[in-house]
Amino acid sequence: MVEQKGLSTEAEIKAALEELPGWKRDGKAIVRTYDLKGFKAAMAFAGTVGELADRADHHPDILIQYSKVTVTLTSHDKNGVTDRDLRLARQIEAAAKDQLA
């Protein structure tokens, strides 16, 4: 299990979002929608996100709408965004670069 500290500060979240294109704050979560090349690509990407999340023992909400995949990250046990969410967002972003290229 990955150790996590408490909630990230607003400054930490803002700084992270500046480095994560397309991610935005949505209440107590961070969210990004990826537009892929069709349903099959969206399903493959959602599977990749699932693998990354499972390895991190952290489980985002994943919404698939044909070619769009929306990922929502929050730490329910901390009632907001933590470093764990920000780390997973960075990993997802790196995977997206590979799959969207």
N, C-alpha and C positions, 0 to 999 in steps of 0.2 A: 504494500500500500504506500502511496506517495504521501509524504507528510506535507501538511499545508498550514500556513499561518492563518491569522484572522483575515478580516476583510481588507481588501486593498484600499488605499486612500484614493480620493478623487484625483489627486495629482498623478499617482501611479497609473490609474486607469486611463487618464487623458494622455499621458506620455506613451503608454502601450498602444492606444488606439491610433496615435499619430504614425506609428510604425506598422500598423495593420490596415492596409488599404481596404476600404469597403466595410470594415467593421464599425458598428456604432453602438452607443449606449442606448438601452431600452429599459428604463426603470432599474430594476435590480439585476439586470443581465446585460450581456453584450451579444450582438446579433450580426450575422452576415448572410446574404443570399448570393449564391453562386449560380450563374447562368451557364449551363453546359450544353454540349452538342447532342441533345436528344435524351430520351428516357433511359436508354441503356447506359450512357455516360453518367447520367445523374445517379443511377442505381450503383454503378461502380464506385463513384465518388462517395456516396453515402456509406458504402461498405468500408472504404478506406477510413472515413471519419469514425465509424464504429470500431474499427481495429485500433486506431490511435486512442480513442476514448477508453476502450477496454484495458489496454496496456497501462493507461494512466489511472485506472480505477475511478474514472470520472465519466459521467454519462449525460451528454447534452440532449436537448430536444432536437430532433432532425425531422424536418418537414420536406417531403418530396412532392413537387408539383410539375409533372412531366419533365421538363429539362432544367428546372430550378430546384436547388437544394438550399434550404434555409437552416442554419445552425444557430441555436440559442444556447449560450453558456451562462450558468449561474451556479453557485454553491448553495444548494437548498439548506444544508445544515448550518451555514453561516449567514443565510438570508441576504445574499448579495454576491458581488464579484470578488474573487480572491485571486491570489497569485496562481493557483491551480487552473483557473479559467483562462488567465492570460497566457500561461505556458501552453495549454492545449490549443488555444487560438493560433499561437505561433506555429505549432506543429501542423495544424490543419492548413494554415496558409502555405507552408512549405510543400505540403502534399498537393495542394491545389495548383501550385506553379508547375509541378510535374504533370498533373493530369490535364491541365488547361493548355499546356504548351503544344 
